Amino acid sequence: MPREIAPEIMYKLLVQGVKDYAIYMLNPDGVVLNWNAGAERNKGYAASEIVGQNYACFYSSDDRARGIPRRNLEIALRAGHLTTEGFRYRKDGSAFWASVAIDPIHDDEGELVGFAKITRDLTEQRESARLLAHQNRHDALTGILNRTGLIDELDEQLPQIVYGSAVAVHYLDLDRFKHVNDSFGHPVGDAVLREAARRLEQAVGAAGCVGRLGGDEFAVLQFGGPSLAAVESLATQIVQTLGEPFTVDGTTSVIGASVGIAYAPLHGADAATLFRNADLALYRAKEEGRGRYSI
């Protein structure tokens, strides 16, 4: 018959054996009292190295100077629980993004005996979330913004027009891109799209942002309250830079681009209206002979 294990020993063995979470006790001043396998794995300290040290060593020097470790214990004591996230530091000085829970522990008489602290390394989850957010806003082929990312950026800038600012939407497509795809294949077409994105980013610089709407359609958002003259100047530069030959794997093609422009607040004050009016202006530019812009 299996030997019975006292509940307190069973609990101790359970906590000590957990490897995905750092679980340990602090005294009322924040001194580490014990250490489990997860704590050693996450933070790099053996129990013999960290027990007896103040847990403030897991924080940055700036956080320590601001009194964050002590403040967190005070908040946990006052509120009965603290949950937070932030960077914590391992023995080797490397940082990781941590989810932290701190709970005050009282004895039967209600006296504070210390704190239970649980830390989980969320670095991989945070990076996965960051990559997913990036993918949701960026075009996989060119690396520039996609339609969602463009609209997000435009929505962020449009409130400025209330204070007298202006924003321009340049809606463009490549005039003879279909011929390149049909004649030389999709790998060459993809390379042309990537090069077009690079040229657009160079043309725009810090004045705005560039995105791909799909296929051979791109958009440039021009911020900073540009005048109509500045908008036309950028449109001219876009037409010129995309009118220069594209050379891919020894194949040279002249493609060109047409641009339609909507200028906020003159042509709309929301993203949907501005994109619609820019698209209409693009249609006019194509009707007028391509390789040009229309407002």
N, C-alpha and C positions, 0 to 999 in steps of 0.2 A: 504494500500500500504506500503511495507517495507520501513523503514527509510534508506535514503542513508548514506553511510559511506564514509568519506573523504579518498582518496587514501592513504595518509600517515598513517592514523589510521589503515586502513585495512592491510597495509604492516606490521605495527608494531605488530598487533594482530597475523598475520600469522607467523612472525619470532618467537614471544614469545611462540607460541603454538607448535612449532616443538620440538619433544621429542627425535628423533634419532640423531640429530646433535646439537652440542654445537655451537651456533651462538652468537657472541657478538662483541662489538666495543672496541678498545683500543685508547687511546690518542697517540700522537706522541712519548711519552716516554714509552709506553707499559702499562699504567695504565688502568685497566678494567673500562669501562664506563657504560655498561649495561650487562644484563644476561638473557638468555632465559631458558625455561623448560628443553631443551636438555642439556644445560650446567650444570644445577643443577643435572640432572640425571647422567650424565657422570662423573662429577668431584666431586660431593658431597657437594658443597658449596651452601648455599642459597645466593640470590642476596645481602642481607644485610651484609653477611660475606665477600664477595669478591669484590664488587664494590668499587673502590678506592684503591685496592691493585694492585701491579705490576704483570703482567701475568707470570713473571719469576718464581713464586712460583709453577707453573705446571711442571717445569723442575727439573731434579736431581741436587744435590749440585755440582756434577762434571761439569755438563753442565753450571750451573750458573757461576762457577769459570772460565770456558773457554770462557765466554761471548756469549754463543750460543743464548740466547733470544734476546739480542741486535743485534747480527749479523743477525739473521733471519729477523728482521724488516728492517735492512739496505739492505739486499738482495731483499726483497719484494719491497722496495722503489726504488731501482736502476733498477730492472728488470720489475717492474710493477706487479709482481705476484710471489708468492713462494708456491710450493707444496712440502711437505716432509712427511716422516713417521719416527716414533721413539717412545720410551717410554715417557709417560707423567704420572704425579702423581696426585692422588686424595687427597681430604682433609684428609683421614685416612692414607695416606702414601702408599697405594697400587698402583702398576704400571699397566698401560694398554698400549697396542700398538695402537697408534693413527695415523690417516691420517689427516694432517693439511694443510689448505690453508690460506694464508694471502694476502690481497690485500690492497694497499694504497688507501685512500679516500681523494679526493681534493675538495675544494669548487669551486664556479663558477669563482673565480679569479685565480684558479690553486694552491692555498695554501694548504699544507698538513694539514688536520684536524684530521687524525688518520688512523686506520687500521681496516678493517673488517676481522674477524678471524672465520673460520669454522673448527671444530674438530669432527672427527667421531671415535668412538671406534671400532677398527678392531680386537680386541683380539680373538673373536670367529672365525672370518674368517681366521686369521693367524694360529690358532691352527688347524682348519679344513684342511688348506693347508699343515701344517706340518704332520698331521696324514696321509693324502693322499699320500704325498711324502714318508713317512715311509712305508706305505702299498705297494707302487709301488716297493720298493726295498727289502722288507722282506717277508719271508715265513710265511704264516698265522699259520701253524701248529706248527712250532718249534721256531719262533721268530728270527731266524738267517737270513742272507742275502738270497735272491733268485738269480736266474740267472742274472737278470738285475743289482742287487746290486753288485754281484761279478764282472761282466764285468766293471761296473763303477769304482770299486776299482782297478781292474787290469789296466784299461786304465790310471788311475791316476798315477800308479807306473811305468808303462813301459818306459816313457821318461827317467827315471833314468839310464836305461841300456846304453844309449849313453855315459854316464860318467863313465862307467865301473862297474856299479852295476849289480845285478842279481836278478831274480824273479823265483820262482818255483810254478807250478800248480800241485797239487795233486788231481787227479780225482779218486773217489772211489765209490764203491757200496757195500751193505751188501750182503754177499754171500748166506745166507739161510733165507733171510727175507720173501720170498714168502711162505715158509713153515709155518712161524709164522702166517702170515695173514690168510692162508688157514685153519690152525689148530685151532687158538684161536680167530680169528675175528679181524676186523679193529680197535676196541678200544685198544686192546693189541698191535697191530701193530703200531698204532699212538703213544702209550706210548714208544715203543721201539725207534721210530724215534726221539722223543723228548730227550730221554736219550742218544742216539747216538750223537745228536747235542751237548748236554751238555758235553759229554766226549771229543768230538773233540775240543770244545772251551777250555777246561782245558788243553788239550795236546798242543794246539797252543799258548795259552797265548798271550803275546804282540808281538809275532813274525810274526803275519799275521792275517788273518780273515777266517771265516768259512761260507759256504753257502750250501743251499740245492738246487740241480738242478731239483728235481722232483722225485716222487716215492721214491726209496731207494738209489738214487744217491746224493752224496755230493761232494763238492770241498773245498779244503784248499788252500789258497794263502799264500805263504811264502815270506815275504819281508825282507828288510834290507841287501840285498847283500849276501845271504847265500852261503856257499861253497857247493860243491857236497856232501861232507861228512856230513854237517849239514842237507842237504835235505834228505839224506838217513837215518839219525838218526831220523828225524821227521817222515818219512814214517814208520820206524820200530815201533816207539811209537804209531802211528795211528793203525797199524795192531794189536799191542799188546792190546791196550785199548779197541778196538772193538771186540777183540777175547775173552774178559772176559765175563762170563755169564750175561745175562739180566734177571732180575726178575721183573715181573709185576703181581700184584694181586695173588701172590703165585705161579705163573707159571714161571719156569726158562728155558731159551733157550740159546743155544750157537749158535751165528750167524756168527761172523767173518766178515772180509772185505778184499777186494783186492784193490790195489792202483796202478794207472798209473801216471807217473810223466813226465812232460815236464819242461825243464829248459831253461829259457831265459837268454841270447840270443842264446844259443846253438840249441834249438829246435824251434825257432821262435821269432819274435819280435812284434807280434800283438796278441790280445786276441783270435781271431778265430783260428789262426794257433796253438797257445799253447793249447787250449782246444781240438782241433782235435788230436794233437799228444799225449796229455795226455790220451785221450780216446783210442787211438790205443795201448798205453802202458798198459792201464787197460785190454784190450782184451788179450794181451800177458800174463799178470799176471794170468788171469783166466785160460788160456790154460795151464799154467805151474803148475796148481794145486790149485789155490785160496789161500786165507790167506797169501798173500805175496805182494810185490811191484815190479814194473818193471819200468825202465827208458827208 
